[in-house]
Amino acid sequence: MSMVQIDVPNEVLISLKESPETISQELSILAAVKLFELGKLSSGRAAQLAGMSRVKFLNVLGQYHVSPFAFTAEELEHDIDNA
């Protein structure tokens, strides 16, 4: 496994009232969610980055208002029309 280091100013940690370990986990989850949302990672790989199961990751997406479905509104309308 590779390690990526991010420097977080102490003032940010104080503002967030979180430990470095908690912020590290949260940043991993946020990165995974965003990379999944952008289509750069599959849900399985994003879950791996977030350090959780795929099922849990798919449930977490809702907390960030990200759909687990990779369809645009137009694609969904097209599917509905063809159903």
C-alpha positions as a Python dict, from the first residue, in 0.01 Angstrom:
ca = {
    (1, 'M'): (0, 0, 0),
    (2, 'S'): (127, 347, -82),
    (3, 'M'): (110, 637, 159),
    (4, 'V'): (12, 991, 65),
    (5, 'Q'): (77, 1267, 316),
    (6, 'I'): (-131, 1584, 343),
    (7, 'D'): (-20, 1871, 564),
    (8, 'V'): (-309, 2011, 767),
    (9, 'P'): (-245, 2336, 953),
    (10, 'N'): (-300, 2315, 1329),
    (11, 'E'): (-554, 2596, 1300),
    (12, 'V'): (-768, 2377, 1075),
    (13, 'L'): (-758, 2092, 1326),
    (14, 'I'): (-853, 2335, 1603),
    (15, 'S'): (-1138, 2479, 1394),
    (16, 'L'): (-1270, 2131, 1318),
    (17, 'K'): (-1223, 2016, 1679),
    (18, 'E'): (-1100, 1680, 1555),
    (19, 'S'): (-791, 1468, 1604),
    (20, 'P'): (-543, 1414, 1320),
    (21, 'E'): (-658, 1050, 1300),
    (22, 'T'): (-1023, 1149, 1262),
    (23, 'I'): (-941, 1411, 998),
    (24, 'S'): (-728, 1158, 811),
    (25, 'Q'): (-1018, 914, 792),
    (26, 'E'): (-1265, 1188, 695),
    (27, 'L'): (-1037, 1315, 417),
    (28, 'S'): (-1002, 961, 282),
    (29, 'I'): (-1380, 926, 272),
    (30, 'L'): (-1428, 1268, 112),
    (31, 'A'): (-1166, 1194, -154),
    (32, 'A'): (-1327, 857, -226),
    (33, 'V'): (-1674, 1011, -257),
    (34, 'K'): (-1555, 1286, -489),
    (35, 'L'): (-1346, 1055, -708),
    (36, 'F'): (-1647, 822, -736),
    (37, 'E'): (-1877, 1116, -818),
    (38, 'L'): (-1637, 1230, -1092),
    (39, 'G'): (-1632, 879, -1237),
    (40, 'K'): (-1261, 834, -1169),
    (41, 'L'): (-1311, 539, -931),
    (42, 'S'): (-1562, 256, -926),
    (43, 'S'): (-1764, 215, -609),
    (44, 'G'): (-1549, -82, -512),
    (45, 'R'): (-1220, 105, -551),
    (46, 'A'): (-1363, 415, -381),
    (47, 'A'): (-1475, 198, -89),
    (48, 'Q'): (-1124, 58, -70),
    (49, 'L'): (-981, 412, -57),
    (50, 'A'): (-1231, 504, 215),
    (51, 'G'): (-1135, 197, 415),
    (52, 'M'): (-1479, 39, 422),
    (53, 'S'): (-1692, -223, 252),
    (54, 'R'): (-1860, -141, -77),
    (55, 'V'): (-2206, -171, 82),
    (56, 'K'): (-2113, 73, 358),
    (57, 'F'): (-1959, 312, 104),
    (58, 'L'): (-2276, 309, -106),
    (59, 'N'): (-2474, 395, 207),
    (60, 'V'): (-2231, 675, 298),
    (61, 'L'): (-2280, 839, -43),
    (62, 'G'): (-2622, 961, 68),
    (63, 'Q'): (-2467, 1161, 352),
    (64, 'Y'): (-2282, 1362, 87),
    (65, 'H'): (-2580, 1387, -151),
    (66, 'V'): (-2406, 1173, -414),
    (67, 'S'): (-2611, 920, -606),
    (68, 'P'): (-2475, 566, -622),
    (69, 'F'): (-2613, 546, -975),
    (70, 'A'): (-2391, 655, -1261),
    (71, 'F'): (-2673, 774, -1483),
    (72, 'T'): (-2748, 1128, -1590),
    (73, 'A'): (-3105, 1254, -1568),
    (74, 'E'): (-3135, 1226, -1947),
    (75, 'E'): (-3019, 863, -1942),
    (76, 'L'): (-3272, 779, -1673),
    (77, 'E'): (-3553, 950, -1869),
    (78, 'H'): (-3450, 758, -2180),
    (79, 'D'): (-3460, 428, -1986),
    (80, 'I'): (-3802, 514, -1843),
    (81, 'D'): (-3937, 601, -2188),
    (82, 'N'): (-3805, 269, -2324),
    (83, 'A'): (-3942, 60, -2037),
}
